[in-house]
Amino acid sequence: MSDFQDEEPVVDPLYIGLTRPPMIKGVTDTAAMAIMLIFVIGFLSNRNAIHGASLGLALAAITYVVCYTLCLKDARIFEIIRANFQFFARASRRKDYYGGASIDPF
């Protein structure tokens, strides 16, 4: 009976690729859209096109570094943050009724 030993499970590297969110240059697609939005806001906030572009690029670069660092830890970090904000937004409205932070029972 010593012939039967526990073997290591076969890990398929394709599995994690199917569950990861779409990435653009190392950040999720929602973070990439936020970076583009920040660039456009920085560009439009200044009347001079050169200064606006440089301000937009600087803000976008800082935002990209922050988003890239967060995505290195967990690829779904922005979905987790969004779900956390939704939970606390709903819970704060019902705090008086339920006596604590609880989500909608329905």
N, C-alpha and C positions, 0 to 999 in steps of 0.2 A: 504494500500500500504506500510505500514511500515514493513510488513513481509519480504520484499525483501531488503536485505542488501548486500553490497559488501563483498564477502568472500575472504580470502587469497588464492592465487593460490597454487596448489599442486606442490611441487618441487620434482622432481625425482632425487635422489642422484646418479643414474646410469649415468645420462647425462654427468656429469663432468668426470666420469671415462672413458667414451668413447672418449672424446675429448683430454684427456691428452696424452702427448707423453710417450713412454715406459721409465720406470725409473729403474735404477739399484742402489740399496743402497741409494736412495734419489737424485740421479743426473740423467740427461737424458742419453740415450745410446750414443749420440755423445760426451758428456762430459766424460763419462766413457772410451770411446776409446781414447780420448785425454789424460786422466790421465794414461792409460796404455802405450801410446806412450811416455809420459814424463818419466815414470819409466824406460822403455827400453833405452831411450836415456841417462838417468842418469846412468844406469847400464853399458852401453857400453862405456861411456866416460872415465872410469877409468880402468887401467890395472889390478888392484887388485880386485878380485871378491867381497871380503868382503866390501871394501870401496865403490865399485861401487854399490853394493846392498843397502848399507846404504844411499848413496847419492840419488839413485833412489827412495827409500822409503821416504826419507825426502822431495824430490821434489814432489812426488806423493801425500803425505799427505797434503802439503801446497796447492797444486792445488785442491785436493778434498775438503778441507775446503772452498776455494774460490768458487768453483763450487756449492757446497751444499748451501752456503749462497745465491748465485744468484738464484738457483732453488727454494729456499723458497719464494722469492719475486714473481717470475713468472716462471712457468714450461717451458714456451716456450722462455725463455730469449735468448738462443743461436740461435734460428731461427730468432729472432728479430735482434740480433747483426749481423748475417750473411746477412740478407736482407738490413740492414743499410749499411754495407760495400759494398755490390753489388750496391746499389743505388749511393753511393758517388764515387765509382770507375767508373761507367758509366757516371755520371754527370760531373766528372772532365775532361773527354775526350771531351765533347761537350760544355764546358764552353765558349770557344772562338767563336764557331759557333752560339750558341743560346744567348750568352750574360749573362748567369746565370746558376745555377745548375738546370738542367732539365733532366728528363729521356728520353729514346729513344721514340719518338712518334709512332714508329711502333712496 
